[in-house]
Amino acid sequence: MTTPAATPTSLVLVRHGESVGNLAATRADRAGALVVDVETRDADTPLSDRGRAQARALGVRLAALPPDEQPDVVWCSPYLRTLETARIALETAGLDLPVRIDERLRDRELGILDRLTWRGVQDRHPEEAERRRHLGKMYHRPPGGESWADVALRLRAALGDLAPRDEGRRVLVVVHDAVVMLLRYALEELTEDQLMTVVRERSVRNASFTRVDRAADAWRLVLFDDVEHLAALDAPVTEHEGTGDTGG
């Protein structure tokens, strides 16, 4: 008889609030620029003013959850924008929870394509633009960077370590656009085609809720990219796809 996997009962996957990098990437795209004008390295890019407002709205939603739905622990990417989102949300909610920071939850690394817009990639690295078209989003790995499959591998490793530690708990997971998508891919056992269908339909909005629950030895999607807490508090709803395939 197979022993059931030791896992949390529920994961709420949250993309960080809008970052300064998200704003810079959107400005660069609209201006037709080749490079995103942001001074910090990706890991050190903070939230924007709107991002902090979104994180506060997230905290209000957490505080309003019934006791049997409130998180018991937080898993968080080590990047500044995710740490700020988690801190502001928890402070607003009045929740004092353990925060497990794991570098395997970080955003996708773009290597030589870092800070380039899609126009910049085509202009400066046309061979990589062609490789990307040929290989597709899932398997294109830019030099010095990661493919989506690479990110999925490290997320599976992180889940294998973190899940048993928080067996039976409800977990708030504060991460990035592509990471939310790839956690769904791993947890729901999606195929590449199923994942890419979701990706083509929408990106993950800043400070949105995605919830998966564990039932009958499988993960079930309950909510995806839900932002009703932002609309209810007149907090801005923002959708930034970032640069390349990063998501931000």
N, C-alpha and C positions, 0 to 999 in steps of 0.2 A: 504494500500500500504506500502510495506516495505521500510524503509529509508536506502539508501546505507550506508555502513560502512565508517567511516572516516578513511582513510588510506593514506600512501604515494603513489606516483605514481610508484615508482621503488625502489627496494632494490638491492644493489650490495653487495653480501656476500663475504668477503675476509678472508681466513685463514691467520693468522699471518705468518711472515717470519720464516725461520728455527731458532729454539732455541737451546741453549746449552743443554737443556734437550732432544730434538730430537736427537742430536748427541750422547749423552750419552746412550740413549735407543738403538740406532742402534748398537753402539759398544758393549753393553752388550749382545744383541741378537746374534751378530756374534761370540762373544767369548764364548757363551754358559753359561753366568753368570746367577746367580739367582737374583741379585739385580742391579738396575741401579745406577751407581756411580754419583750422583749429590748432591751438598751440600745444595742448596737452597730449600725452600719449593716451591711447584708447582707454587704458585701465584707470586713468586719473581724470577723465572727463566728468564734470559734475552735472547735477540737474539744473535745468533752467528755472526761472521763476514759475512758469506754468507747470513744470515738472514737480516742483515742491507743492503747489496747490493740488495737483493730482494725487500726490502721496498722502496729503492730509485727508482728501476725500476717501482714499483707500482705507485710512485709519478709521474714519467714521463708519464705513461699511463693516469693518472688522468688529468694531465695538457693538454694532447693532445685530450681529449674528446671534442666534440662540446659543445658549451654553454648549449644547451638544454639537455645534458646528464651528465653534471658535478654535483656532489653531492652538496646538500644544507646543510647537517648536517651529523654528524657521530654518530652512536651508537657503543659503545665499551665495551668489557669485561674489568674488572678491573685488569686483570693479566698483569704483566710487559711486557711480550712478545707482547701482543696485543697493549698495550699503546705505546710501542716503535715503532711498525709497523705503527700505525696511525700517530704518531708525525713525523716520518721520511718521510712518504709518503706525508703528508700535507705540510711540509716544502719544500720538493723537488718540489711539484706541485705549490707552492706559493699560497696555499689556506688557508684562515683564516676562519675556520668553527667552529660552536659550536660542542662540543664533549659531548655526553650524556653517562656517565659511569653507567652501571647497573650490579650489582653483579649476576643477573639472567642470564646474557649472559656468565658467566664463564664456564670453561671446566667441564667435568664430574668428580665428586669426586669418588675415588676408595676405600676409607676407609682402611681396613686392607691390601688391595692388593696394596696400593700406593708404587711406586718405585720397585715393583717386575716385572720381566719378566714373560713370560708364563711358563718358566721352574721353576721359583721361586714360582709361584702360585701352580703348580703341586707338588713341593717338600715340601713346607711349609704349604699349605692349600689344600690338595687333596680333602677334602670334598667340598670346594668352587669350585674347578675345575669341580667336578661332578655335582654340582648344576647348574653351568654355562652351562654345556652340556645339562642338562635336561630342564632348563628354557629358554635358548637362550639369545641372546644379548639384546633383547628388555626388558626382565623382570627380569633378574638376578640382584639382588641388594646385593653387598658384604657388610658385616657388617661394619657400619660406612660410607658407600658410597651410590652411587646412581645407579639406573638402567637407561637405555636409556629412559624409560617411565617417570621416575622422572624428567629427564632433559627436556623432551618434555613439561611436565606440567608447569615448571617454565618459559619456553620459551613462552608458550601460554599466561601466565600471563604478561610477559614483553611486548609482542606484544600488548596486550590489553591496557596497559598504555602508551606505547611509540607511537603507531600508530596514535591515535587521535591527539596527540600533534604536530605531523609532517604531518598532512593531506596535500596532494597535493605536498609534497616535494620529492626530490630524496635523498635517504639515503645510505651512505656507512656504512656497518656493519662489524666491524673487530672483528673476533671471532676465533673459534677453529674448528678442523676437524669434530668432532662429532656434534658440534653445527650447522655447516653449513648443515650437513645432516638432522638434526632434524628440523631446520627451514624449509627446503624443505618439510619435512614430514608434518609439521603443515600448511604451507602456501598452498601447492598444494593438501592438503587433501589426501595424499597417505595412502595406507594400510600398515600394518606391512610387508607383503610379498613384496609389491612394494619397500618399503624402503630397505629391506634387499637384494633385487636383485641389487639395485644400490650400496649398501655397498660392496657386494661380487665382483662386477665388478671393483671397484677402490676406493682408498681413495682420500681425497681432498689434492692436493699438496700445498706446502707452497706458500703464496702470490698469490694464484690463484683467478680468478674472477668467481663468480657465480651470475647471474643476473636474478631476477624475476620481471616482470612488472604486474601492476594491470590493468585489462581490462575486461569490461563486468561483473563487480562484482566478478571477480575471479583472482587468481594469475597464471601467465603463465611463464614457464621457458624459458628464452631467451639464456642464456649461462650457461655452467656448467664446473667448474674446468679448466677454460681457462688460459693458461700461455704464450700467444703469446708475451706479453710485456717483459717477462724474456728472451725468445729466441731472440727477436729483439735487445736487449741490451747486449747480451752475459752474462746475469746474470744467476747464476746456477739454474737449475730446480731440486728441491728436493722433495722426497716423503717419509715421515716418518710417520709410523702408530703409533708410540709411544709405550707405554706399555699397556698390557691388551687391553681394548677397548677404551682407552682414546682419541686417535687421536692426542692430544697435541695441 
